[in-house]
Amino acid sequence: MAIRQPRYSKEEFAQRGDALYDSQIRSQVEEGNHGKIVAIDIETGAFEIADSIVTASEHLLSRVPDAQTWFIRIGHQAVYHFGARSLKKSV
């Protein structure tokens, strides 16, 4: 199995992925898919939606084997949340 290598800097990867999502993909996927993952090939604009990164990635790579994949969680600023969350209990 060939190892895929990134062809862009981290900054360009993020810029291209976010630009594609904002300009072409967001309007197609946001309704009814809050919290799901979008895997985007930053070179072709091809994308897949799934409940997990692994599933979205597998589906995209089956269509675009050499994809340069950027991930976005629909309706969130990041795919994962790191750090402490509020420990305040709901009453």
C-alpha positions in Angstrom: 0.0 0.0 0.0 1.4 3.4 -1.0 1.7 6.0 1.7 -0.1 9.2 0.8 2.0 12.4 1.5 0.6 15.8 2.1 1.2 18.2 -0.8 0.4 21.4 1.1 1.5 23.2 4.2 -0.8 23.0 7.2 -1.9 26.6 6.7 -2.7 26.1 3.0 -4.5 22.8 3.8 -6.7 24.6 6.3 -7.3 27.6 4.1 -8.3 25.5 1.1 -10.5 23.2 3.1 -12.4 26.0 4.9 -12.8 28.0 1.7 -14.3 25.0 -0.2 -16.6 24.3 2.7 -17.8 27.9 3.0 -18.2 28.6 -0.7 -19.5 25.2 -2.1 -20.3 22.6 0.5 -21.9 24.2 3.6 -25.2 25.1 1.8 -25.6 21.5 0.6 -24.9 19.7 3.9 -25.8 21.8 7.0 -29.6 21.2 7.1 -30.3 18.0 9.1 -26.7 17.0 9.5 -25.6 18.9 12.7 -22.7 17.2 14.4 -21.8 14.9 11.4 -18.3 14.9 9.8 -17.6 16.1 6.3 -14.5 14.8 4.6 -13.4 17.1 1.8 -10.7 16.5 -0.9 -9.1 20.0 -1.0 -8.0 19.4 -4.6 -11.2 18.3 -6.3 -13.9 19.5 -3.9 -15.3 16.0 -3.6 -16.8 15.3 -0.2 -18.6 12.7 1.9 -20.7 13.0 5.1 -20.7 10.4 7.9 -21.1 10.1 11.6 -17.3 9.5 12.1 -14.0 10.6 10.6 -13.1 7.0 9.8 -16.3 6.3 7.8 -16.3 9.7 6.0 -12.6 9.2 5.1 -13.2 5.6 3.9 -16.1 6.7 1.6 -14.1 9.6 0.2 -11.0 7.5 -0.4 -13.0 4.9 -2.2 -14.0 7.6 -4.7 -10.8 9.7 -4.7 -7.9 7.3 -3.7 -5.3 10.1 -3.7 -7.5 12.7 -1.8 -5.9 15.4 0.3 -8.6 15.2 3.0 -9.8 18.0 5.3 -12.4 17.3 7.9 -15.1 19.6 9.4 -17.8 18.8 11.9 -21.0 20.4 10.7 -22.2 23.2 13.0 -19.0 23.3 15.1 -15.8 25.2 15.1 -13.6 22.1 15.4 -13.9 18.4 14.8 -12.9 17.6 18.4 -13.0 19.5 21.6 -9.8 19.4 23.8 -9.6 20.7 27.3 -11.9 21.0 30.3 -15.6 21.4 29.9 -17.8 23.1 32.5 -18.2 21.0 35.6 -21.2 22.9 36.7 -24.2 20.6 37.2 -27.5 21.4 35.6 -30.3 21.9 38.1 
